[in-house]
Each structure stands twice: as C-alpha cells, then as structure tokens.
Amino acid sequence: MTMTKNSQRIAFAIAFSACLASLAGCVSSSTSRVTVQEGVKFSKGRELDDLVRAYDAHAMTRSEYEELRQVIMKRPN
C-alpha cells in the first residue's frame, strides 16, 4: 500500500489516539479519588465515520480508503 503524507499522518494520528485512549485505564493518581477501571474502546462505527471524514477531506485516495475500510471491517466487534 502506497500512502501519501496526509494519509500517513491520519493513520499515525488514529493509532496514536488509540494508544492514548488505551492508557486511560492504566492511569491513577494517589491524590485522585476516582479510579478508571477500563480503557476507552472505539467502535467500528466510529472508526468508519472517522475514515469517511478523512476521505471526504481528500486526505487519502479511494484505494487507500477501501483498504483501511476492509481492515476495520475484518476486526472483531
């Protein structure tokens, strides 16, 4: 898959956001009285919405969009 700089940036931003979201469940503070037990999970629907927005913003080609859409659809719920 040949990715443009914009699509690489978007893919990196999505991956980075997912990593940050997964860390949310791991963070605790000794001064905080609230503890987060579970990390944030993104649904396929949200990922697909983000993908459509990126495609509509001309951040990727149609073939890149289709490849990423297939990857998302193959993931378990």
N, C-alpha and C positions, 0 to 999 in steps of 0.2 A: 504494500500500500504506500503510495507516494502522498505525503501530506504537505500542504502548504504551511507557511509560517503561522498564519492565523489559525488553521485547524490544529496545528501542534500546540499553540498557546491555549486554545479552548480545551483540548484533550488534557493538557497539563493542569489547567485550572479546575476541571472536573475531578481529575484524580486527586489533586491537592485538597480540594474541598471535601472529598470523600474521606481522605486521611484525617483531616482536621475534625470532621464530624465523628469519625470512629473514636478519636481520642477523647471526645467529650465525656464518655462514660468512664474514662480512666482517671479523670482529674478530680482531686479532692483537696480541700484546704482545711487545715487544722482550726482556722478561725471561722469557717463556714458551718452553719448548722444544717445545710442542705447537702445531701449526697446524691449524685446522679448514679443510678444503678445500671442503666443501659444506654448504649450509644445510639445516635440518630441513624436511622436507616432510610435510604431513598427508595421510593417505589419505582417500578418500571415506568409507570405513567409519568412521573416527574422527570425521570431521565429522558424519556421520549419527548416530553414538552420542551426540555432544555435543548435537545438535539434539533427539534424543529425550529426553535428560535435562532439557534446558531446558523442553521441552513438558510433561514429567511433573511438573516443579516449578511448573507453572502460570505460567511466565514469558512465555508467548505464547498467542495464540488458535490454534485449529485451522487457520484460513485462513492465518495467518502461518507456521505450521509447514509447511503444504503448499507455500506459495510458496517458502520457503527450501529445502525438500527438492528442489523442481524445479530451483532454481538449482544446487544441489550436484550433482544427477544429470546436468545438462547439461554440467558441466565435464569436460574430458578427464582421463583417468586420470593 
